[in-house]
Amino acid sequence: QNDPLRWWRESRFGMFIHWGLYAIPAGVWQGQRVPYIGEWMMFREKIPVATYAALAAQFHPRHFDAAAWVRLAKQAGMRYLVITAKHHDGFAMYRTSVNRYNVVDATPWHHDPMVDLARECRRQGVRLCFYYSQDLDWHHPDGAWNDWDYPAAAKNPARYLREKVKPQLRELLTRYGPVGMIWFDTPLTLTKAQSASIRRFVKKLQPRCLVSGRIGHGLGDYNLPRDNFLPPGRLEGDWETCATLNHTWGFKTHDHEWKSAENLITTLVDLVSKGANYLLNIGPDADGVVPAPSVQRLRAVGAWLERNGDA
Ligand code: JFZ
């Protein structure tokens, strides 16, 4: 059957990956451990663009291993992978020609990890999807929510969409083969017309590529309840709950409060029985290492599925 949502409905379980420059401070700024989610550091500390951008000079993940990340997803029983191509900090974790603020041009690594992940996903049979922050962008002068560098009154959101979002989406949708979905996030300032035009843009380039519920204005292909949400009963329509393994999406050195494997298995079963997908996050560190407690837990979920799942 030709429903573009079919693979997604049948997948049930996906791997979310938050990986970016925020993995370098890893939740510690000016010697202080921050209490909030790691990837929000630039915003919460009102770090100037130039200061934050300087982190890129330290990004050289010697242990990055795309095959191992995708294998871990497979071992856990996950069938799709959603990785941060660009989070709210505006830094592209892939090769872009839109600006030099990206992992290839601005880091000593000079490498595009999405090429490796696309290849490994193809090889190992996992759907590749990209997270893309279409509204918040703390680096672009016209992006939403950085008003410590750029006064809000001077912002032109249409220009941001035209000069950054659409050209970058075009790259993501033309350079890595078929993309399962673009996981848009945090629609806070864009108008309905703007969300609609982003959606149309995606579908024009890859008609079967899904668009997450956080494109905004009810224009997604499926719904996203709030993070870590557990529905009280069976849900109508298509739903996906995204969740953290500890209390952060982006890596933090001092967040050691991990959910138990038992909790994860129960949650997975609960969600799936109610018709929702489970998108579970890992936050690799700046060397490209997935925290050992995350690996352990994902493998335990996979082992349980091996014994009890229906494959
Ligand atoms: C967003 C991001 O701001 C965050 O950094 C992370 O990427 C997460 C997956 O998504 O945060 C949200 C967005 C929406 C809700 C909660 C957190 N929500 O609707 O409950």
Residues whose N, C-alpha, C, O or C-beta is under 5 A from the ligand:
A	BS01	JFZ	E39 D185 T186 P225 R226 D227 W249
